[in-house]
Amino acid sequence: MRFAREMIPATLLRRYKRFLADVELSDGTVLTVHCPNPGRMTSCGEPGRPVWISDSSNPRRKLRHTLEMIRMGRTWVGVNTANPNPAVTGFIRRGRIPELAGYDELETEVRTGDSRIDLRLCDAPGRRPHCWVEIKSSTLRAGEHAAFPDAVSERGRKHLDELAARVAAGDRGVIFFFVGRADCRRFRPADEVDPAYGETLRRVVAAGVEALAYRMRFSRRGIELVDRLPVDL
């Protein structure tokens, strides 16, 4: 997936009020930019780190620029949670994810129960089983593991239960962890952050929900799918 907008280098000064960040450009200009990430950004929000920001070129937008990624060690970490869904959709359509290949149609933001699930893959209109895919962005690193979530996620647990309900109804249900950093070798639930999420994930996987974790590499040009990571439950 290639980024549509040019990236601008900067240095992170601080991230605050959840969706705001101050960055400094190479000429010393300080900008307040939109930080599209509702999590804590633990292990990827350290002040003084190099970042890339994008320019919307929209002068009417309250915050014209967006924080896209931060460099941690040798790795760029993607922190814009608007990127995983279109990236995964593109990878599926190009057959890059074998576990989700072979479907004729792909729908986005499909309502089921009290939730919307990110993707529904179908063989043909009206044919079953469908494959329901919920995508979660993982930026937290714990040793060699990528982990999710980095904040308590009641909504995330609700999505897991909806996937389990679809499996019980005869469909496939897949929780897809989009690992937005290339410096992890495995994936696990972040029990130390939200033990209830880990318990729910294990329960729904035992009930037939499939857990996939794929590692990505970020650069100023775009997002590259690297490989599938083992999931340790």
C-alpha positions in Angstrom: 0.0 0.0 0.0 1.5 3.3 -1.1 0.7 6.5 0.7 -1.3 9.0 -1.4 0.3 12.0 0.4 3.9 13.1 0.8 5.4 12.6 4.2 7.2 15.4 6.1 10.0 14.6 8.6 9.7 16.0 12.1 10.6 15.3 15.7 7.9 14.4 18.3 7.8 16.9 21.2 4.8 15.5 23.1 1.5 13.6 22.6 -1.4 14.8 24.8 -5.2 14.9 25.1 -5.3 11.6 23.3 -5.6 13.0 19.8 -3.1 15.8 19.8 0.7 15.9 19.3 3.3 18.7 19.0 6.1 18.2 16.5 9.0 20.2 15.4 10.0 20.6 11.8 13.6 20.7 10.6 13.4 24.5 10.3 12.3 24.8 14.0 8.6 25.4 13.3 6.4 23.7 15.9 3.1 22.3 14.7 0.2 20.8 16.6 -1.0 17.8 14.5 -3.8 15.3 14.7 -2.8 12.0 16.4 -5.4 9.4 15.1 -4.8 6.8 17.7 -7.1 6.2 20.7 -4.6 4.0 22.6 -1.9 4.8 25.0 0.9 4.4 22.4 3.1 2.7 25.0 6.4 1.8 23.4 5.8 4.1 20.4 5.2 7.6 21.8 8.6 8.7 23.2 9.3 12.4 22.9 12.4 13.3 20.9 11.8 10.5 18.4 11.8 11.1 14.6 8.3 11.0 13.1 6.7 11.4 9.7 3.6 13.5 9.4 1.3 13.9 6.4 -0.2 17.1 5.0 -3.9 17.0 4.1 -3.5 20.2 2.0 -6.9 21.3 3.4 -6.6 24.8 5.0 -10.1 24.5 6.4 -9.2 21.4 8.5 -8.7 22.4 12.1 -5.4 20.4 12.3 -4.1 20.2 8.8 -1.4 17.7 9.5 -1.6 14.1 10.8 0.9 12.0 12.7 1.6 8.9 10.7 4.6 7.0 12.2 7.4 7.2 14.7 10.8 5.7 14.6 11.6 3.4 17.6 15.2 2.0 17.3 15.6 0.9 13.7 11.9 0.5 13.1 9.1 2.8 11.9 5.9 2.2 13.8 2.6 3.1 12.2 0.4 4.9 14.6 -2.4 6.2 12.3 -5.3 3.7 13.0 -7.0 4.8 9.7 -4.3 2.9 7.7 -4.8 -0.8 8.7 -8.2 -1.3 7.2 -7.5 -0.1 3.6 -4.1 -1.8 3.8 -5.5 -5.2 4.8 -8.3 -4.8 2.2 -5.8 -4.2 -0.5 -3.6 -7.1 0.6 -6.7 -9.4 0.5 -7.7 -8.3 -2.9 -4.2 -9.0 -4.3 -4.2 -12.4 -2.7 -1.4 -11.6 -0.3 -3.1 -13.2 2.7 -3.6 -16.9 1.9 -6.0 -17.5 4.8 -8.4 -14.9 3.4 -8.0 -15.7 -0.3 -10.5 -17.1 -2.8 -13.6 -15.0 -2.0 -15.5 -13.3 -4.8 -16.7 -10.3 -2.9 -15.5 -8.0 -0.1 -17.8 -5.7 1.9 -16.7 -3.2 4.5 -18.3 -2.0 7.7 -21.0 -4.6 7.8 -23.5 -4.5 10.7 -24.1 -7.7 12.7 -25.8 -7.7 16.1 -25.0 -4.5 17.9 -21.6 -4.0 16.1 -20.1 -3.3 12.8 -17.4 -5.7 11.7 -14.7 -4.3 9.4 -14.9 -6.8 6.5 -17.2 -9.5 5.2 -15.9 -11.8 2.5 -18.4 -13.7 0.4 -18.2 -16.3 -2.4 -21.2 -14.8 -4.1 -24.3 -12.9 -3.1 -26.5 -14.9 -0.7 -24.0 -17.9 -0.6 -22.6 -19.1 2.7 -20.5 -19.4 4.7 -19.3 -15.8 4.8 -16.0 -14.8 6.5 -16.2 -12.0 9.0 -12.9 -10.2 9.7 -12.3 -7.6 12.4 -8.9 -5.7 12.1 -7.0 -4.5 15.2 -3.9 -2.3 15.0 -1.1 -3.5 17.3 1.7 -1.1 18.1 2.7 -2.3 21.6 5.9 -4.2 21.9 6.7 -6.6 24.8 10.0 -8.3 24.3 9.9 -10.2 21.1 6.1 -10.0 21.0 3.7 -7.6 19.5 0.7 -7.3 21.8 -2.9 -6.0 21.8 -4.5 -3.9 23.3 -2.4 -1.1 24.8 -5.4 0.2 26.7 -8.5 -1.5 28.2 -10.8 -2.2 25.3 -14.4 -3.1 26.1 -15.3 -2.4 22.4 -12.6 -4.9 21.4 -14.1 -7.6 23.6 -17.5 -6.9 22.1 -16.1 -7.5 18.6 -14.7 -10.8 19.7 -18.1 -11.9 20.9 -19.7 -10.9 17.7 -17.2 -12.9 15.7 -18.0 -15.9 18.0 -21.7 -15.4 17.3 -21.0 -15.5 13.5 -19.1 -18.7 13.9 -21.9 -20.3 16.0 -24.2 -19.3 13.1 -22.1 -21.3 10.6 -19.8 -18.6 9.2 -16.0 -18.0 9.6 -14.8 -15.4 12.1 -11.3 -13.9 12.0 -9.6 -11.5 14.3 -6.8 -9.9 12.3 -4.0 -8.3 14.2 -2.2 -5.7 12.1 1.2 -5.5 13.6 2.4 -2.0 12.6 6.1 -2.6 13.4 8.7 -5.0 12.0 10.7 -5.5 15.1 8.5 -8.3 16.7 8.7 -12.0 16.0 5.5 -13.2 17.7 2.1 -11.9 18.9 0.2 -12.3 22.1 -2.7 -10.6 24.0 -1.6 -7.9 26.4 -2.9 -9.5 29.5 -0.9 -7.1 31.7 -3.0 -4.2 30.1 -6.4 -5.8 29.7 -6.7 -9.3 31.2 -10.4 -9.5 30.2 -9.5 -9.1 26.6 -7.0 -11.9 26.8 -9.6 -14.2 28.5 -12.2 -13.3 25.8 -9.7 -13.9 23.0 -8.8 -17.4 24.3 -12.5 -18.3 24.8 -13.6 -17.3 21.3 -10.6 -19.0 19.7 -11.5 -22.1 21.5 -15.0 -21.7 20.0 -13.7 -21.5 16.5 -12.7 -17.9 15.9 -9.4 -17.7 13.9 -6.6 -15.4 15.2 -4.2 -14.1 12.6 -1.3 -11.7 13.1 0.6 -10.2 10.2 3.7 -8.0 10.6 4.1 -4.9 8.5 7.0 -2.6 7.6 6.4 1.1 7.4 8.3 3.7 5.4 7.5 7.2 4.1 6.5 5.5 0.8 3.9 3.1 2.3 3.2 -0.1 4.0 4.7 -3.5 3.1 3.3 -6.8 4.3 6.2 -8.8 5.7 4.9 -12.1 7.1 2.6 -13.9 9.4 3.5 -14.1 13.1 2.9 -17.0 15.4 0.1 -16.2 17.9 0.8 -17.3 21.5 -2.4 -17.7 23.6 
